[in-house]
C-alpha cells in the first residue's frame, strides 16, 4: 500500500488484511458518531466526501504471500463502522435479488479468500465481531450461517454494546430505505447509489513502516471521526516525544536506535492498552458510569504533579493536559525514562480505580463493606485521588487494612456530614481533599517533591477530622436535623436517596448482626424498583379521623426525622393517612426492624417522635462522629475551663 490520497475502494480491496493492534482502544463510536456518518453519506450521494486520514503500519513491504497484514493505527473506528454498514448493505442487496452487488461487497470489503478483511483486537471483541456483527461472513453459504447470532452472545462489555448498536442502527436505516429526505422511491436504487458513494469516499492514507514513524506524524493526522480525548492526546504526545528524543540522542547505529525507539514506544502503547481496558470496566459499573477517562487522568495528575497549588492561578489540575505536556517538553537527559515512569504510574492509577469500583480483587470483607457504603452515599468526586493512592499503598503493604478502613470511614463521615446533612456545594472541601491525597502519595520511599510535606495515613485521617468539625460539628448537625422539617429539607428527588441512607443507618443499629439485614444498602438508597418508600407515621395530610385539637401538632411534627421510617411496598400498615391506631391494627411484621419498633408503641405522639428522633440522631453522631468535639470534651483542660 502506498501513502497518498485515494478513494475508499483503493484502501480496503486488494492484498491487505487489516487488524487493530491490541494496544488500541476497543470500539468507541456511539449514537452521535454513527448518526453523523449516516447523514454525511446521505448528503454525499451525488458528490464526493472526505472522511479523513488513515494511519497504517505496514512493516513488511515485500510481495511474498497472497495477503499482507497491516495494522490500522488511526482510523480503526471509521473503518470498523463502514464495514458494519457494508455488511448490512450486502444483506439488503442479497434480499432484494441484487446478488452481483452483494457478492462484490463480500469479496472486496468483507472477505479475502477465507479470511476477514478486518480483525479487531485479539480479545472477546474479535470473536463477537466475527460471529455476531459479521455473522460468520467468511462462510459464504448463508444457509449454514448462524440463524440467530443474537442468542449466542451476551452484550457484557460497553464495546460489544456499541458494536451491536451500530449494527442495529444501520440495519434499521436500510430496512426503512429509501430515506424520506431523499428523492429515491426504489430502495434498490438507493442501495446501489449508497454503495457507490462509500466506494468513492475520499481519504488520505499514511503508510509507515514502524511505530516510531507513526508517532512522529500521528498528532497531525487525526482530523475526522470522534474527537480525541485528553488521554488520547497525551498518548500521542508522549510517543511523539519519545520518537524525537531518541532521534536526537547519541547513536551507536541506525538499526539499534530504531529498535530502542520501537521498544520504548511499545511500552507506552501497551500501558495505554491496559488503561483503555480499565476504562471500559470502570465505566461499565454503576459507580463509575459517571466518570470519563479525562477525569481519571486528572485525578492521577493531582497526585503526580508536584507544582500545582490551591491558589486560583496555580490550580493546574483544571487544565492537566497543558501541564502534562509542559512536564515532558524539555529533555534533561532522562526524558525517555520519565515518560515510561509516568505511563507506568498512570496505568496503575487506572488499574486501582478499576479494582475499587468493581470490587474485583478486594481481599477484605471490611474494606468491601466500607466501599459499598461509600458508593451508596455517593459524592465521591473530591476523594477519588485520595482513594486511589491509599488503596494503591494498601495493595503494596505500605498501609495496613485497619488504616485503610479507618480512612474509608473518615471519608464517609466527611461526605455524610458535609454534603448529606449540611448540603454544601459539591466543590466544598475540594481544596482540602486534593492536597491530602498528594501528601499521602508522596509519603512513600522513592517519591519526593521540594514543596510538599508528606503525610502519613494517620495524619490524613486527623486532618479530615478537623475538616469535618469545621464544616459540620455536632452542634451544627443538631441545628439542622433536630426538631426540623427534615422531609421537606430533603424534598428534591435526589435528596430522598440521602434521607433513605440516614434512615438505613438507623436500621443497621437496630440489628445485632449484619446478617439480619435483608436489604442491600444500594438497593434501599436507590429505591430499586420503587420498592422502598419513606413512610410518615403521623400523616402529612391530616384526615377528619384525628381529633381537631391534634391537627396543628401533627402538621408541626409530621415531617420530623423521628416521624419517618423506611417501608417496603409489601408492608401493610393501612392507609398512609390513617391514625396510628388503625395503622398498628393493620400492620403485620416487617422486614424493617424500625417499623416493628414503631408499632411496639401503644400510642404515637409528640413525645414518642422526639424520643425516637434523639435515638436516630445519636446513631448518626456515633456512626459519623465529630471526633474533634469529642476530644475537646474528654480533655482535662476542657473540664477545667468548664469549672
Secondary structure per residue as TSV (DSSP state, phi and psi in degrees):
chain	resnum	aa	ss	phi	psi
A	1	X	-	360.0	143.6
A	2	X	-	-112.0	145.9
A	3	X	-	-67.1	142.7
A	4	X	E	147.8	173.8
A	5	X	E	-78.0	138.0
A	6	X	E	-162.0	161.9
A	7	X	E	-80.5	161.4
A	8	X	G	-57.0	-33.6
A	9	X	G	-68.0	-13.2
A	10	X	G	-101.7	3.5
A	11	X	T	-96.8	-53.5
A	12	X	S	-85.7	-53.3
A	13	X	S	-61.9	148.6
A	14	X	S	128.6	-149.1
A	15	X	S	-93.5	2.0
A	16	X	E	-99.4	135.9
A	17	X	E	-111.0	126.9
A	18	X	E	-94.6	142.3
A	19	X	E	-136.1	149.4
A	20	X	-	-94.4	118.5
A	21	X	-	-59.1	151.7
A	22	X	T	-64.6	-22.7
A	23	X	T	-82.1	-7.2
A	24	X	S	-79.8	156.7
A	25	X	-	-70.9	156.2
A	26	X	-	-69.4	175.6
A	27	X	-	-57.9	128.8
A	28	X	-	-127.7	0.8
A	29	X	-	-72.2	137.0
A	30	X	-	-118.9	-161.4
A	31	X	H	-55.8	-44.0
A	32	X	H	-61.1	-48.6
A	33	X	H	-69.1	-42.7
A	34	X	H	-70.3	-33.3
A	35	X	H	-67.9	-41.0
A	36	X	H	-62.3	-41.2
A	37	X	H	-62.2	-45.5
A	38	X	H	-60.6	-45.1
A	39	X	H	-66.5	-36.9
A	40	X	H	-62.4	-40.4
A	41	X	H	-66.4	-41.2
A	42	X	H	-63.6	-37.7
A	43	X	H	-72.7	-14.9
A	44	X	T	-109.2	16.0
A	45	X	T	-62.8	-25.4
A	46	X	T	-117.9	19.5
A	47	X	S	-157.3	171.9
A	48	X	-	-82.9	158.4
A	49	X	-	-143.8	135.0
A	50	X	E	-93.2	126.4
A	51	X	E	-109.4	12.3
A	52	X	E	102.0	-163.4
A	53	X	E	-105.2	151.9
A	54	X	E	-125.8	125.3
A	55	X	E	-104.7	120.4
A	56	X	E	-125.7	131.7
A	57	X	E	-98.9	117.5
A	58	X	-	-128.4	84.8
A	59	X	-	-71.1	-19.7
A	60	X	-	-118.8	104.5
A	61	X	-	-91.5	8.0
A	62	X	-	-70.3	163.0
A	63	X	-	-99.8	12.9
A	64	X	-	-70.3	141.8
A	65	X	S	85.9	160.3
A	66	X	S	-74.9	-38.1
A	67	X	-	-131.5	149.3
A	68	X	E	-105.8	136.7
A	69	X	E	-92.9	125.6
A	70	X	E	-126.5	140.4
A	71	X	E	-88.1	136.5
A	72	X	E	-101.6	109.8
A	73	X	E	-89.0	-37.1
A	74	X	E	-136.3	129.7
A	75	X	-	112.7	3.0
A	76	X	H	-66.3	-31.1
A	77	X	H	-68.3	-43.0
A	78	X	H	-66.5	-43.0
A	79	X	H	-64.3	-45.2
A	80	X	H	-59.3	-44.6
A	81	X	H	-65.7	-43.0
A	82	X	H	-64.7	-37.1
A	83	X	H	-72.3	-32.1
A	84	X	H	-64.1	-43.9
A	85	X	H	-60.9	-43.8
A	86	X	H	-65.2	-36.4
A	87	X	H	-61.2	-48.1
A	88	X	H	-65.8	-32.6
A	89	X	H	-66.4	-43.4
A	90	X	H	-67.2	-28.8
A	91	X	H	-63.4	-44.1
A	92	X	H	-67.5	-41.3
A	93	X	H	-63.9	-39.8
A	94	X	H	-62.9	-43.7
A	95	X	H	-65.5	-28.7
A	96	X	T	-94.9	12.3
A	97	X	T	80.5	10.9
A	98	X	-	-98.5	68.2
A	99	X	H	-63.2	-32.5
A	100	X	H	-63.9	-37.1
A	101	X	H	-72.9	-41.8
A	102	X	H	-60.4	-43.7
A	103	X	H	-67.0	-37.2
A	104	X	H	-62.2	-44.2
A	105	X	H	-63.3	-45.0
A	106	X	I	-59.2	-49.0
A	107	X	I	-75.2	-28.7
A	108	X	I	-100.4	-24.1
A	109	X	I	-122.8	-21.5
A	110	X	I	-112.0	-36.3
A	111	X	E	-132.5	140.2
A	112	X	E	-127.1	107.7
A	113	X	T	58.9	-115.9
A	114	X	T	-110.8	28.1
A	115	X	E	-129.9	151.4
A	116	X	E	-72.9	145.8
A	117	X	S	-76.6	-22.2
A	118	X	E	-129.6	128.8
A	119	X	E	-120.6	124.6
A	120	X	-	-76.8	-179.6
A	121	X	-	-51.2	148.4
A	122	X	T	-74.6	72.5
A	123	X	T	-147.8	-163.3
A	124	X	H	-64.6	-25.5
A	125	X	H	-62.6	-35.6
A	126	X	H	-62.6	-43.8
A	127	X	H	-66.2	-40.7
A	128	X	H	-63.2	-42.6
A	129	X	I	-63.2	-42.3
A	130	X	I	-69.4	-48.3
A	131	X	I	-85.4	-39.8
A	132	X	I	-96.8	-49.3
A	133	X	I	-73.3	-47.9
A	134	X	S	-96.5	0.6
A	135	X	-	50.6	49.6
A	136	X	S	53.5	47.7
A	137	X	T	-64.8	-19.7
A	138	X	T	-58.7	-33.7
A	139	X	S	-79.7	100.1
A	140	X	-	-73.9	-10.6
A	141	X	-	-83.9	99.6
A	142	X	G	-60.4	-25.6
A	143	X	G	-66.5	-22.3
A	144	X	G	-102.3	-1.5
A	145	X	S	-73.5	160.1
A	146	X	-	-59.5	126.6
A	147	X	S	-79.3	-20.1
A	148	X	-	-143.4	71.3
A	149	X	G	-62.4	-24.2
A	150	X	G	-61.0	-33.1
A	151	X	G	-73.4	-15.3
A	152	X	G	-90.2	-10.0
A	153	X	-	-134.8	145.4
A	154	X	-	-102.7	141.0
A	155	X	-	-85.8	74.3
A	156	X	-	-96.1	5.0
A	157	X	S	-135.2	155.5
A	158	X	H	-58.2	-39.2
A	159	X	H	-67.6	-37.9
A	160	X	H	-63.5	-41.1
A	161	X	H	-65.3	-38.3
A	162	X	H	-66.5	-42.8
A	163	X	H	-60.0	-46.8
A	164	X	H	-64.3	-39.5
A	165	X	H	-66.1	-37.0
A	166	X	H	-65.6	-43.0
A	167	X	H	-59.8	-47.0
A	168	X	H	-64.5	-39.8
A	169	X	H	-58.8	-51.1
A	170	X	H	-70.9	-35.3
A	171	X	H	-61.1	-45.6
A	172	X	H	-64.2	-41.4
A	173	X	H	-62.3	-42.4
A	174	X	H	-74.8	-35.5
A	175	X	H	-65.7	-30.2
A	176	X	T	-89.9	4.5
A	177	X	-	-66.4	153.2
A	178	X	S	-80.0	152.8
A	179	X	-	-62.7	149.6
A	180	X	T	-65.6	-28.5
A	181	X	T	-88.8	20.3
A	182	X	S	-123.2	171.8
A	183	X	S	-91.5	5.3
A	184	X	-	-77.7	143.5
A	185	X	-	-115.1	-31.1
A	186	X	-	-96.3	121.1
A	187	X	H	-61.5	-35.2
A	188	X	H	-64.7	-40.5
A	189	X	H	-62.1	-39.7
A	190	X	H	-63.4	-44.5
A	191	X	H	-59.2	-46.3
A	192	X	H	-68.6	-37.9
A	193	X	H	-68.9	-36.3
A	194	X	H	-63.4	-41.5
A	195	X	H	-60.8	-44.4
A	196	X	H	-62.7	-39.8
A	197	X	H	-62.7	-44.0
A	198	X	H	-63.8	-42.8
A	199	X	H	-59.1	-33.9
A	200	X	T	-101.3	13.0
A	201	X	-	-59.0	132.1
A	202	X	E	-82.7	143.9
A	203	X	E	-152.9	166.9
A	204	X	E	-120.9	118.0
A	205	X	E	-100.1	127.6
A	206	X	E	-107.7	121.2
A	207	X	E	-110.2	121.9
A	208	X	E	-122.4	158.9
A	209	X	S	-95.7	-16.0
A	210	X	S	-145.9	163.0
A	211	X	H	-67.4	-33.4
A	212	X	H	-62.6	-43.3
A	213	X	H	-65.7	-38.4
A	214	X	H	-63.3	-40.6
A	215	X	H	-63.3	-32.2
A	216	X	H	-69.5	-25.8
A	217	X	H	-114.6	-8.6
A	218	X	H	-58.6	-40.1
A	219	X	H	-62.0	-21.4
A	220	X	H	-100.0	-4.7
A	221	X	H	-110.2	-10.7
A	222	X	-	-83.8	91.5
A	223	X	-	-123.6	4.9
A	224	X	S	-140.1	174.7
A	225	X	S	77.6	-155.2
A	226	X	S	-74.1	132.3
A	227	X	-	-60.9	148.5
A	228	X	-	-71.6	140.2
A	229	X	-	-81.5	167.6
A	230	X	H	-59.4	-36.2
A	231	X	H	-64.7	-43.1
A	232	X	H	-66.3	-38.4
A	233	X	H	-64.3	-38.9
A	234	X	H	-60.7	-46.7
A	235	X	H	-57.3	-49.2
A	236	X	H	-60.3	-44.3
A	237	X	H	-64.6	-44.3
A	238	X	H	-65.9	-39.8
A	239	X	H	-65.7	-38.3
A	240	X	H	-63.5	-42.4
A	241	X	H	-65.2	-39.5
A	242	X	H	-61.8	-42.6
A	243	X	H	-62.6	-40.0
A	244	X	H	-73.3	-44.1
A	245	X	H	-68.6	-34.3
A	246	X	H	-75.4	-29.2
A	247	X	H	-63.1	-38.8
A	248	X	H	-84.6	-8.8
A	249	X	S	-80.0	175.1
A	250	X	-	-65.7	143.4
A	251	X	-	-117.0	123.8
A	252	X	S	-87.2	-22.0
A	253	X	-	176.5	148.8
A	254	X	H	-60.6	-44.2
A	255	X	H	-67.2	-41.7
A	256	X	H	-61.9	-42.9
A	257	X	H	-65.7	-41.2
A	258	X	H	-63.3	-40.5
A	259	X	H	-65.8	-39.1
A	260	X	H	-63.4	-45.9
A	261	X	H	-60.5	-46.0
A	262	X	H	-59.7	-40.8
A	263	X	H	-65.4	-42.2
A	264	X	H	-65.7	-45.2
A	265	X	H	-64.4	-35.6
A	266	X	H	-61.9	-39.7
A	267	X	H	-61.8	-46.3
A	268	X	H	-61.0	-45.2
A	269	X	H	-63.6	-42.4
A	270	X	H	-66.7	-38.2
A	271	X	H	-61.7	-44.5
A	272	X	H	-69.9	-30.8
A	273	X	H	-59.4	-42.8
A	274	X	H	-68.4	-36.6
A	275	X	H	-60.8	-46.2
A	276	X	H	-61.1	-39.9
A	277	X	H	-62.9	-41.4
A	278	X	H	-64.9	-38.9
A	279	X	H	-58.8	-45.9
A	280	X	H	-55.9	-44.1
A	281	X	H	-73.7	-36.1
A	282	X	H	-63.7	-50.6
A	283	X	H	-74.7	-8.7
A	284	X	T	-90.8	7.6
A	285	X	S	-106.7	158.1
A	286	X	T	-61.0	-40.3
A	287	X	T	-67.3	-44.5
A	288	X	G	-90.9	0.1
A	289	X	G	-64.0	-24.4
A	290	X	G	-89.1	-1.0
A	291	X	-	-95.1	154.3
A	292	X	-	-131.1	168.7
A	293	X	H	-64.5	-31.2
A	294	X	H	-70.3	-36.6
A	295	X	H	-61.7	-44.2
A	296	X	H	-67.3	-39.6
A	297	X	H	-62.0	-37.3
A	298	X	H	-64.1	-39.9
A	299	X	H	-59.8	-41.2
A	300	X	H	-65.8	-40.7
A	301	X	H	-58.9	-39.8
A	302	X	H	-58.4	-36.6
A	303	X	H	-77.2	-44.9
A	304	X	H	-79.4	-42.1
A	305	X	-	-77.1	129.6
A	306	X	S	-93.5	-0.9
A	307	X	S	-103.2	-19.3
A	308	X	-	-74.6	155.4
A	309	X	-	-133.9	176.8
A	310	X	S	-87.6	-0.2
A	311	X	S	-68.6	151.4
A	312	X	G	-59.5	-33.5
A	313	X	G	-89.5	0.8
A	314	X	G	-130.8	22.3
A	315	X	-	-84.1	72.5
A	316	X	G	-63.9	-22.0
A	317	X	G	-64.2	-17.3
A	318	X	G	-71.4	-19.6
A	319	X	G	-137.5	62.2
A	320	X	H	-63.1	-33.5
A	321	X	H	-60.6	-46.7
A	322	X	H	-56.5	-40.1
A	323	X	H	-83.4	-25.5
A	324	X	H	-63.7	-44.2
A	325	X	H	-61.1	-43.5
A	326	X	H	-60.8	-36.2
A	327	X	H	-63.8	-27.5
A	328	X	T	-115.4	18.2
A	329	X	S	-78.8	-24.5
A	330	X	S	-119.0	136.3
A	331	X	-	-101.2	114.0
A	332	X	S	-100.2	19.5
A	333	X	S	106.0	-18.3
A	334	X	-	-121.7	20.8
A	335	X	H	-61.4	-43.6
A	336	X	H	-58.7	-45.2
A	337	X	H	-65.1	-39.1
A	338	X	H	-65.0	-38.8
A	339	X	H	-65.4	-44.4
A	340	X	H	-62.7	-43.4
A	341	X	H	-60.7	-41.6
A	342	X	H	-62.6	-47.2
A	343	X	H	-69.1	-32.5
A	344	X	H	-63.4	-44.5
A	345	X	H	-67.9	-40.2
A	346	X	H	-62.7	-44.5
A	347	X	H	-59.4	-42.2
A	348	X	H	-65.2	-35.6
A	349	X	H	-64.6	-43.8
A	350	X	H	-63.1	-40.1
A	351	X	H	-63.8	-44.6
A	352	X	H	-64.7	-40.0
A	353	X	H	-66.0	-38.5
A	354	X	H	-60.8	-43.8
A	355	X	H	-64.1	-37.0
A	356	X	H	-66.8	-48.0
A	357	X	H	-79.6	-27.1
A	358	X	H	-90.6	-12.7
A	359	X	-	61.1	18.6
A	360	X	T	-78.7	119.0
A	361	X	T	90.1	-3.2
A	362	X	-	-67.3	118.1
A	363	X	-	-101.3	16.8
A	364	X	-	-133.6	124.5
A	365	X	H	-64.0	-36.9
A	366	X	H	-62.5	-44.8
A	367	X	H	-67.4	-43.1
A	368	X	H	-60.5	-43.1
A	369	X	H	-62.9	-43.3
A	370	X	H	-65.1	-39.2
A	371	X	H	-65.9	-41.4
A	372	X	H	-60.1	-39.2
A	373	X	H	-64.5	-43.2
A	374	X	H	-60.7	-43.1
A	375	X	H	-69.2	-30.4
A	376	X	H	-69.0	-39.4
A	377	X	H	-77.7	-30.0
A	378	X	-	74.7	-157.7
A	379	X	-	59.1	43.6
A	380	X	-	-94.5	-5.5
A	381	X	G	-51.0	-40.6
A	382	X	G	-76.3	-11.7
A	383	X	G	-111.9	-1.1
A	384	X	H	-58.9	-43.3
A	385	X	H	-58.5	-41.7
A	386	X	H	-66.8	-42.0
A	387	X	H	-61.9	-42.9
A	388	X	H	-62.5	-50.0
A	389	X	H	-72.1	-35.6
A	390	X	H	-67.3	-44.0
A	391	X	H	-66.1	-38.2
A	392	X	H	-60.7	-43.2
A	393	X	H	-68.2	-32.8
A	394	X	H	-64.4	-42.9
A	395	X	H	-66.4	-21.3
A	396	X	T	-105.7	18.4
A	397	X	T	60.7	26.6
A	398	X	S	-87.5	-24.7
A	399	X	S	-130.8	154.3
A	400	X	-	-85.5	168.5
A	401	X	H	-59.4	-45.0
A	402	X	H	-62.8	-40.1
A	403	X	H	-64.7	-42.0
A	404	X	H	-66.6	-40.0
A	405	X	H	-63.3	-42.3
A	406	X	H	-62.1	-39.3
A	407	X	H	-64.6	-43.7
A	408	X	H	-60.9	-41.2
A	409	X	H	-62.7	-39.9
A	410	X	H	-70.9	-37.1
A	411	X	H	-62.7	-43.0
A	412	X	H	-62.0	-40.7
A	413	X	H	-61.5	-44.3
A	414	X	H	-59.7	-47.5
A	415	X	H	-64.2	-45.9
A	416	X	I	-63.5	-48.9
A	417	X	I	-71.4	-40.6
A	418	X	I	-80.0	-47.0
A	419	X	I	-97.4	-39.1
A	420	X	I	-82.1	-44.7
A	421	X	I	-86.0	-51.4
A	422	X	S	-85.3	-13.2
A	423	X	-	53.5	43.6
A	424	X	-	-75.6	162.4
A	425	X	-	-59.8	154.9
A	426	X	T	-61.2	-27.7
A	427	X	T	-89.5	1.7
A	428	X	T	-62.0	128.3
A	429	X	T	86.4	-3.1
A	430	X	H	-61.5	-43.8
A	431	X	H	-76.0	-3.0
A	432	X	H	-95.9	-44.2
A	433	X	H	-71.5	-41.4
A	434	X	H	-60.7	-48.5
A	435	X	H	-61.8	-35.6
A	436	X	H	-62.0	-40.7
A	437	X	H	-61.2	-45.0
A	438	X	H	-67.8	-38.0
A	439	X	H	-63.0	-36.6
A	440	X	H	-71.8	-38.9
A	441	X	H	-58.1	-41.3
A	442	X	T	-86.2	2.4
A	443	X	S	-92.7	55.3
A	444	X	S	-151.5	155.6
A	445	X	T	-57.8	138.6
A	446	X	T	91.9	-9.1
A	447	X	-	-114.0	130.8
A	448	X	-	-150.8	150.7
A	449	X	-	-148.2	135.7
A	450	X	T	-59.7	-39.8
A	451	X	T	-103.9	16.5
A	452	X	-	-119.6	129.8
A	453	X	-	-95.9	108.2
A	454	X	-	-60.3	149.9
A	455	X	-	-127.9	139.5
A	456	X	-	-74.5	168.4
A	457	X	H	-64.1	-33.2
A	458	X	H	-64.7	-40.5
A	459	X	H	-61.7	-43.1
A	460	X	H	-62.0	-43.7
A	461	X	H	-61.7	-43.1
A	462	X	H	-64.3	-40.1
A	463	X	H	-67.8	-37.4
A	464	X	H	-63.0	-38.8
A	465	X	H	-61.5	-39.3
A	466	X	H	-62.1	-42.4
A	467	X	H	-66.3	-38.4
A	468	X	H	-58.1	-46.9
A	469	X	H	-62.4	-39.2
A	470	X	H	-70.3	-35.7
A	471	X	H	-86.6	-36.1
A	472	X	S	-156.8	82.0
A	473	X	-	-77.6	178.0
A	474	X	H	-61.6	-38.8
A	475	X	H	-63.2	-43.0
A	476	X	H	-64.5	-41.4
A	477	X	H	-58.9	-46.6
A	478	X	H	-66.3	-38.6
A	479	X	H	-61.0	-33.1
A	480	X	H	-81.2	-40.1
A	481	X	H	-108.6	-21.0
A	482	X	T	-88.0	134.2
A	483	X	T	50.4	45.5
A	484	X	S	-129.3	161.2
A	485	X	-	-80.5	73.1
A	486	X	H	-67.9	-39.1
A	487	X	H	-61.9	-41.2
A	488	X	H	-71.0	-33.0
A	489	X	H	-59.4	-34.0
A	490	X	T	-104.9	39.7
A	491	X	-	-72.1	-31.4
A	492	X	S	-61.1	144.6
A	493	X	H	-58.9	-38.7
A	494	X	H	-69.6	-32.4
A	495	X	H	-68.6	-25.9
A	496	X	H	-60.2	-33.9
A	497	X	H	-59.2	-39.8
A	498	X	H	-67.7	-39.3
A	499	X	H	-65.5	-40.5
A	500	X	H	-60.5	-35.6
A	501	X	H	-66.5	-41.8
A	502	X	H	-62.6	-43.2
A	503	X	H	-67.6	-34.9
A	504	X	H	-63.8	-37.6
A	505	X	H	-60.7	-39.1
A	506	X	H	-67.4	-39.8
A	507	X	H	-57.9	-42.8
A	508	X	H	-59.3	-37.7
A	509	X	H	-68.3	-22.3
A	510	X	H	-83.3	-14.5
A	511	X	-	-98.9	131.4
A	512	X	S	-74.9	-29.9
A	513	X	S	-129.9	140.1
A	514	X	G	-60.1	-31.2
A	515	X	G	-60.9	-19.3
A	516	X	G	-79.9	-10.7
A	517	X	-	-76.3	115.6
A	518	X	-	-82.8	-11.8
A	519	X	S	-123.0	136.6
A	520	X	-	-72.4	143.5
A	521	X	H	-59.1	-42.4
A	522	X	H	-63.0	-37.9
A	523	X	H	-67.3	-38.7
A	524	X	H	-68.0	-47.9
A	525	X	H	-62.9	-41.7
A	526	X	T	-81.6	-2.6
A	527	X	T	53.6	53.3
A	528	X	G	-57.5	131.0
A	529	X	G	58.2	25.7
A	530	X	G	53.1	36.7
A	531	X	-	-90.1	-26.8
A	532	X	E	-111.0	116.4
A	533	X	E	-110.3	164.7
A	534	X	E	-104.7	112.0
A	535	X	E	-91.5	136.6
A	536	X	E	-93.2	121.0
A	537	X	S	-68.5	-59.6
A	538	X	S	-78.4	132.2
A	539	X	-	-74.3	158.6
A	540	X	S	-72.1	-34.2
A	541	X	S	-108.0	115.2
A	542	X	-	-82.9	122.6
A	543	X	-	-88.1	173.0
A	544	X	T	-71.1	-9.5
A	545	X	T	-73.4	-14.5
A	546	X	S	-89.2	142.3
A	547	X	-	-57.9	141.7
A	548	X	G	-61.1	-33.0
A	549	X	G	-68.8	-13.1
A	550	X	G	-93.7	-12.9
A	551	X	H	-56.0	-47.7
A	552	X	H	-64.5	-40.7
A	553	X	H	-64.8	-42.8
A	554	X	H	-63.8	-45.7
A	555	X	H	-61.0	-33.9
A	556	X	H	-76.0	-19.6
A	557	X	H	-119.3	-7.3
A	558	X	T	-65.7	-30.2
A	559	X	T	-96.2	8.8
A	560	X	S	-72.2	153.5
A	561	X	G	-58.2	-37.7
A	562	X	G	-68.0	-13.6
A	563	X	G	-99.8	3.1
A	564	X	E	-108.5	147.4
A	565	X	E	-150.5	152.7
A	566	X	E	-78.6	145.0
A	567	X	E	-152.4	144.3
A	568	X	E	-98.5	162.9
A	569	X	T	-67.0	-17.4
A	570	X	T	-79.1	-21.1
A	571	X	-	-70.2	131.9
A	572	X	-	-106.8	103.4
A	573	X	-	-127.2	37.7
A	574	X	-	70.6	-169.6
A	575	X	-	-71.1	140.7
A	576	X	T	-62.2	-21.2
A	577	X	T	-97.4	4.6
A	578	X	S	-71.3	155.1
A	579	X	-	-62.4	161.4
A	580	X	H	-57.2	-40.8
A	581	X	H	-61.7	-39.7
A	582	X	H	-69.1	-41.8
A	583	X	H	-62.3	-42.0
A	584	X	H	-63.1	-40.9
A	585	X	H	-66.6	-35.2
A	586	X	H	-83.8	-14.4
A	587	X	-	-75.6	134.8
A	588	X	-	-111.8	165.0
A	589	X	-	-56.7	136.8
A	590	X	-	-106.5	157.1
A	591	X	S	-73.8	-17.6
A	592	X	S	-86.5	117.6
A	593	X	H	-62.1	-32.0
A	594	X	H	-65.4	-32.8
A	595	X	H	-68.4	-42.2
A	596	X	H	-60.0	-41.4
A	597	X	H	-62.8	-42.6
A	598	X	H	-61.7	-46.4
A	599	X	T	-84.2	4.8
A	600	X	T	-78.8	-17.3
A	601	X	S	-69.5	144.0
A	602	X	S	-76.3	-29.8
A	603	X	-	-147.6	166.8
A	604	X	-	-127.6	121.3
A	605	X	-	-148.4	-175.5
A	606	X	H	-62.2	-35.1
A	607	X	H	-68.5	-41.6
A	608	X	H	-68.0	-36.2
A	609	X	H	-62.3	-45.3
A	610	X	H	-65.5	-41.5
A	611	X	H	-63.9	-45.3
A	612	X	H	-65.5	-39.0
A	613	X	H	-61.7	-40.1
A	614	X	H	-65.5	-36.8
A	615	X	H	-64.6	-43.1
A	616	X	H	-62.3	-45.8
A	617	X	H	-68.3	-29.7
A	618	X	H	-65.5	-40.4
A	619	X	H	-63.4	-44.1
A	620	X	H	-58.6	-44.8
A	621	X	H	-70.8	-30.0
A	622	X	H	-76.3	-39.5
A	623	X	H	-73.3	-38.7
A	624	X	T	-124.9	76.0
A	625	X	-	-77.8	152.7
A	626	X	-	-92.2	89.1
A	627	X	H	-70.2	-27.9
A	628	X	H	-64.1	-44.5
A	629	X	H	-63.0	-39.0
A	630	X	H	-65.7	-41.5
A	631	X	H	-62.9	-38.6
A	632	X	H	-64.2	-40.6
A	633	X	H	-66.0	-33.6
A	634	X	H	-86.0	-14.5
A	635	X	S	-73.3	141.1
A	636	X	H	-59.2	-35.4
A	637	X	H	-62.2	-39.1
A	638	X	H	-62.7	-42.9
A	639	X	H	-65.2	-39.6
A	640	X	H	-62.6	-42.4
A	641	X	H	-66.0	-34.9
A	642	X	H	-66.9	-38.4
A	643	X	-	-64.6	360.0
